[in-house]
């Protein structure tokens, strides 16, 4: 069987990140429920946040978004490169991916 192409490898990496994001989402849900319980018990926000487990909820969300952005961009770049390898012109790739020609050129140049 042939090795998977770069875009398939990027897709697989993205799926792994999505799996990790599911776990991070569960963590955020548990933490949010715990914080809400503390607030219902009368704890101040200062008390809640000064004792909150690390990483903080917002940090977990930022990590999830950053990973999705990074791996989504990698997938898009690899798709564009595979399309070039298949003989498509940059404008055709732009039309297919619904991005500007400048964006395609930046993806292909690695910027």
N, C-alpha and C positions, 0 to 999 in steps of 0.2 A: 504494500500500500504506500502511496506517495506521502511525503511529509506534508503536513498542513501548511497552507500558504501563510504569509505574514498577517493577513487580515483575519484569518481563522484563529491564529495564535492570539491576536489582540482581542478577538471576540471572547475567547476562552478566559483570558485574563480579566476582561470586563465582567464575565459571569462570576468569577471568583470574588471580585470586589462586591458584586451585588449580594452574594452569599454572606460576605462579611458585613455588609450594610444591614442585612436582615438581623444579624446578631446585635449590631449597634443600635438598631431601632428598638429591639426588645429591651436593651439596657436602658435606653432613654425612657421608654414607657414605664419600666419598673421604677426608675429614679423619679419620674414625674408623679407617679402614684404616691411614692413615699413622701415627696415634698408636699403634695396636696394634703396628705394625712397629717404631716407635721403642722402645716398651716391651720388645718381644722382643729388641731389640739391647742392652738394659741401661740405657737412659736412665731417669733418675728422673722422677717426676711434676713436680718443680720444673723440671727441664730441658725437659721436654715442654711444659709450660704456659707457661713464660717465653718460648718461641720459637714458640708456636703462632700460625698465621696468624690475622689478624683479619678478619671478626668471629669470635668464639669460637663453638663449636658450640652452647652453651646460648643464646647471643644470637640465633643463627639460628633455633633452635627457638622461642624466645619471640616472635620476629617473625612466624613462620609462624602460631603459635597466635593472636596478637593480630589478625592480618589476617583469619583465619578467623572469629574471634569478631565482629569489627567488621562484616564483610560478611555473615555469617550473620544477625546482628541486623538489619542493613539490609534484607536480603531478607524476614525475618519481618515487620518493620514495614510494608514495602511490600505484602506479601501481605495483611496485615490491612486496610490502607487500601483496597486494591482490593476486598476482600470487603465493606467498608462501602459503597463505591461501587456494588456490585452489589445492595445492599439488605439484607445480612445484619445481624442484631442482634449486639451485642457478645457475648452468651452463646453464640450460634450459632458465632461466630468462635472463642471460647474452646474450645468442644467440638470444632470442626473441627481446630484447631491443637494440641489437647491441652495447653492452658495454662489458668491461672486467669483468671477474669474481671478481677481486678485487673491481671494482666499485660497483657491486651488493652487495658484502659483506659490503662495506662502507655505502651504502644506507640503508641496512637492520639494520646496527648497529647504524644508526643515525648520522654518522660522515660525 
